[in-house]
Amino acid sequence: MKKNNNKVLLHTCCAICSGYPIRKLQELEYEPIAYFFNPNIYPDTEYQKRLESQKRLCEELKCELIVEDYTPNMYMGIMQEFDGYEEGSARCKRCSELRLLRTIQKAKELEIDKYTTSISISPHKSFTVIKDLAKFFAGYFQAEFIDIDFREQNGFFKTNQISKELNLHRQNYCGCETSMQRLQYMR
């Protein structure tokens, strides 16, 4: 079977963070396919808002969207050993690892040999940590991680502008219950 040489499976954490990465990949003549796998998002109502915004964004940008089942219980089971860890700790690294691993597995199922993620556009996440994890998985699965630092060239500003222009749902925390609690504590 023929591989899809210009297709890239783009893990999308939310519409805000994925607007600019989708456009950037399209500008670079890739065909991004958005992959919404986010069992970390809490609560379910927030997950639904983010998913609906992702659908609207992909429709607007003419980008295919694949939605994985919402499995928060699976996520909580895996993350249980990190109870009490704060946002930005090993907990976040494990969460990114989980989503990157599932993304490359999905890419291989679809016979797409390139993948990347929109998580790295956030100024709250370490591009180096994400890139190192993603490249490890790429080596293991004999694929390519497209390691674009989407924050460069004002990417975070650009992605926020896209979300404002399209009036997409704008959340104020990363997604997991820990990040939501941290936000509430800081208020």
C-alpha positions in Angstrom: 0.0 0.0 0.0 1.3 3.5 -0.9 2.3 5.8 2.0 0.8 9.3 2.2 4.0 11.4 1.8 2.7 14.9 2.4 0.2 13.9 5.1 1.0 14.8 8.7 -1.1 13.6 11.7 -1.3 16.7 13.9 -2.3 16.0 17.5 -4.5 18.8 18.5 -5.0 19.7 22.2 -7.6 22.4 21.5 -8.7 24.7 18.7 -6.9 27.7 20.1 -3.6 25.9 20.0 -4.1 24.2 16.7 -5.2 27.1 14.4 -1.7 28.4 13.6 -0.1 24.9 13.4 -2.7 23.8 10.8 -2.1 27.0 8.7 1.7 26.7 9.1 1.7 23.1 7.9 -0.5 24.0 5.0 1.8 26.8 4.1 4.7 24.3 4.1 2.6 22.2 1.6 1.8 19.4 4.1 -1.7 18.0 4.3 -2.4 18.1 8.1 -5.0 15.8 9.5 -6.1 17.0 13.0 -6.2 14.3 15.6 -8.2 15.1 18.7 -7.2 12.7 21.4 -7.5 14.3 24.8 -8.6 12.1 27.7 -7.0 14.6 30.1 -9.6 17.3 29.6 -11.8 17.8 32.6 -14.8 18.1 33.1 -16.8 16.5 30.3 -18.6 19.8 29.5 -15.2 21.4 28.9 -14.2 18.5 26.6 -17.4 19.0 24.6 -16.8 22.7 24.2 -13.2 22.1 23.0 -14.3 19.4 20.6 -17.0 21.6 19.1 -14.5 24.4 18.6 -12.0 22.0 17.0 -14.7 20.8 14.6 -15.5 24.4 13.6 -11.8 25.3 13.2 -11.1 22.3 11.0 -14.1 23.0 8.9 -13.0 26.6 8.4 -9.4 25.7 7.6 -10.5 22.7 5.4 -8.6 20.3 7.5 -9.7 16.7 8.1 -10.4 15.9 11.7 -10.2 12.5 13.4 -11.8 12.3 16.9 -10.7 9.6 19.3 -13.0 8.3 21.9 -13.1 10.3 25.2 -11.6 8.0 27.8 -11.1 10.0 31.0 -11.2 6.9 33.3 -8.3 5.4 31.3 -6.4 8.7 31.7 -7.1 8.9 35.5 -5.9 5.3 35.9 -2.6 6.0 34.1 -2.1 9.3 35.9 -3.0 8.0 39.4 0.7 7.7 40.4 1.0 11.5 39.8 -1.7 12.5 42.2 -0.5 15.5 44.1 2.0 16.6 41.4 1.6 20.1 40.2 1.1 21.4 36.7 4.4 21.6 34.9 5.8 18.6 36.7 6.5 15.1 35.7 2.7 14.8 35.5 2.6 17.0 32.4 5.4 15.1 30.8 3.5 11.8 31.3 0.3 13.4 29.9 2.2 14.6 26.8 3.8 11.1 26.5 0.4 9.4 26.5 -1.0 11.6 23.8 2.1 11.6 21.6 2.3 7.8 21.8 -1.4 7.4 20.9 -0.9 9.9 18.0 2.0 8.0 16.4 0.1 4.7 16.9 -2.8 6.3 15.0 -0.5 7.6 12.3 0.9 4.2 11.7 -2.7 2.7 11.6 -3.4 5.3 8.9 -0.1 4.7 7.1 1.0 8.2 7.7 4.7 8.4 8.4 4.8 12.0 9.8 3.3 13.5 12.9 3.5 16.5 15.2 1.5 18.2 17.9 0.0 21.6 18.8 0.8 21.2 22.5 4.2 22.8 21.9 2.7 26.1 20.9 1.7 26.8 24.6 4.2 29.0 26.5 3.4 26.8 29.5 4.9 23.6 27.9 8.5 22.8 27.1 9.1 22.4 23.4 12.4 20.5 24.2 10.6 17.9 26.4 7.8 17.4 23.8 10.3 17.2 20.9 12.5 14.7 22.8 9.5 12.5 23.6 8.1 12.7 20.1 11.5 12.0 18.4 11.9 8.9 20.7 8.6 7.6 19.6 9.4 8.4 16.0 12.5 6.4 16.1 10.8 3.5 17.7 7.9 3.5 15.2 10.2 4.4 12.2 8.3 7.6 11.5 9.2 11.3 11.4 8.4 13.9 14.0 7.9 17.3 12.3 9.7 19.3 15.0 8.4 22.8 14.2 8.5 25.1 17.2 5.1 26.7 16.4 5.8 29.5 19.0 8.4 31.0 16.7 7.4 33.9 14.5 4.8 34.9 17.0 2.9 31.6 16.6 1.2 31.8 20.0 -0.1 35.3 19.1 -1.2 34.2 15.7 -3.0 31.2 16.9 -4.9 33.3 19.5 -5.8 35.8 16.7 -7.3 32.9 14.6 -9.4 31.7 17.5 -10.6 35.2 18.2 -11.5 35.8 14.6 -13.5 32.6 14.5 -15.0 33.2 17.9 -13.9 29.8 19.2 -14.2 28.6 22.8 -11.3 30.1 24.8 -10.4 28.2 27.9 -8.1 29.5 30.6 -6.4 26.3 31.8 -4.5 23.5 30.1 -7.2 20.9 30.4 -6.7 18.5 33.2 -8.3 18.7 36.6 -5.0 19.6 38.2 -4.5 22.6 36.0 -8.2 23.7 36.6 -7.6 23.5 40.4 -4.4 25.5 40.1 -6.3 28.2 38.2 -9.0 28.3 40.8 -6.4 28.5 43.6 -4.7 31.4 42.0 -7.9 33.4 41.8 
